[in-house]
Amino acid sequence: MSEIILHHYWPSPVSEKVRVVLGIKGLSWRSVEIPRLPPKPDLMPLTGGYRLTPVMQIGADIFCDSLSIIRELQRRHPEPTLYPGGAQGMPWAVAQWTDTKLFQNVIQVVFADSRETMPEGFWVDRGGLYFGAGYDGDAIEAARVQNLVDIRAQFGFVDARVGEGRDFLLGAEPGLPDALAYYLVWFFRGRYSGGPDFLRQFPSLLAWEGRMQALGHGSHEDMSAEDALEIARAAEPAAETAADPDDPTGLQPGDAVEVVAGAGGAAVAGEVVSLSRDHITIRREDPRVGAVCVHFPRIGYAVRRV
Ligand SMILES: N[C@@H](CCC(=O)N[C@@H](CS)C(=O)NCC(=O)O)C(=O)O
């Protein structure tokens, strides 16, 4: 079976979400470090233009977006489950809280805090990505206190939920909601100068944070980007054709489409292989890697016929 290859960089919070899932499942994986800013010349042949971090590769199958990655990890490695206690469904709804509202509050505090020290290129690229083109740095600074008020309430949800015999958010075992909440605590602690002090008010969350850290990241070994491209080139995509008669778009396998991440970046062109309410897979050809299948979530990704 092909290896799990994670294209990421270590300071990336969304990658930390996936690394924690790899830890919960005790998986071994290969680590390809990608640049923190575009261009990403050794990633583009795999994704066809998707530029966000992380991306998972298994042979010639490329999974874009942490949610698509995590869903595939759960499918291939069902145990230990990310849905302890039969919680399937609900954790994905939790992602629509953590990855939107909570993520925005935390990223704004981190931005306001590092405005003076962040390299110009990073400020321009990430600001545009997270706050929209022509965003207002002063407004983000002015919102700092309200963001902290909002974060305090939301970290409070976690603090209230764990402890007293419940080690993790769903009970005795770690699951997807833990990874979803943890990566933002990790980011807030590590990249906001006031983070460690602020977190002291949440004793149960702190104990849970320690348990999350102890889960680790599974085991990994570095891999070069060239080797990863060679693996894709030598492999055939494993994705199978599947239609979804209930899909509101009416798209069918074989249709030519472009997929665009709501967060921005280039459209990825290809031919639909399969789709469902949770995913769309397209097949594309690249001169460096041949045929690859690229997998995306549906929420937050626009698909248009071309
Ligand atoms: N919805 C995406 C969001 C990914 C995301 O925003 N990742 C950040 C890094 S933590 C990013 O891509 N930053 C720009 C970059 O790495 O070029 C996911 O869940 O994977």
The ligand as an SDF file (V2000), in Angstrom:
LIG
                    3D

 20 19  0  0  0  0  0  0  0  0999 V2000
   -9.4670   25.0160    4.3790 N   0  0  0  0  0  0  0  0  0  0  0  0
   -8.0690   24.7380    4.3340 C   0  0  0  0  0  0  0  0  0  0  0  0
   -7.3200   25.9190    4.9490 C   0  0  0  0  0  0  0  0  0  0  0  0
   -5.8220   25.7370    4.8850 C   0  0  0  0  0  0  0  0  0  0  0  0
   -5.0490   26.9810    5.2450 C   0  0  0  0  0  0  0  0  0  0  0  0
   -5.5710   28.1020    5.3140 O   0  0  0  0  0  0  0  0  0  0  0  0
   -3.7640   26.7520    5.4720 N   0  0  0  0  0  0  0  0  0  0  0  0
   -2.8410   27.8360    5.6480 C   0  0  0  0  0  0  0  0  0  0  0  0
   -1.6360   27.3780    6.4430 C   0  0  0  0  0  0  0  0  0  0  0  0
   -2.0630   26.8870    8.0830 S   0  0  0  0  0  0  0  0  0  0  0  0
   -2.3240   28.2460    4.2830 C   0  0  0  0  0  0  0  0  0  0  0  0
   -2.5630   27.5500    3.3280 O   0  0  0  0  0  0  0  0  0  0  0  0
   -1.6040   29.3250    4.1840 N   0  0  0  0  0  0  0  0  0  0  0  0
   -1.0670   29.7150    2.9130 C   0  0  0  0  0  0  0  0  0  0  0  0
    0.0280   28.8540    2.3980 C   0  0  0  0  0  0  0  0  0  0  0  0
    0.5230   27.9320    3.0920 O   0  0  0  0  0  0  0  0  0  0  0  0
    0.4710   29.1220    1.2810 O   0  0  0  0  0  0  0  0  0  0  0  0
   -7.7690   23.4420    5.0670 C   0  0  0  0  0  0  0  0  0  0  0  0
   -8.5330   23.0870    5.9750 O   0  0  0  0  0  0  0  0  0  0  0  0
   -6.8040   22.7450    4.7180 O   0  0  0  0  0  0  0  0  0  0  0  0
  1  2  1  0
  2  3  1  0
  2 18  1  0
  3  4  1  0
  4  5  1  0
  5  6  2  0
  5  7  1  0
  7  8  1  0
  8  9  1  0
  8 11  1  0
  9 10  1  0
 11 12  2  0
 11 13  1  0
 13 14  1  0
 14 15  1  0
 15 16  2  0
 15 17  1  0
 18 19  2  0
 18 20  1  0
M  END
$$$$
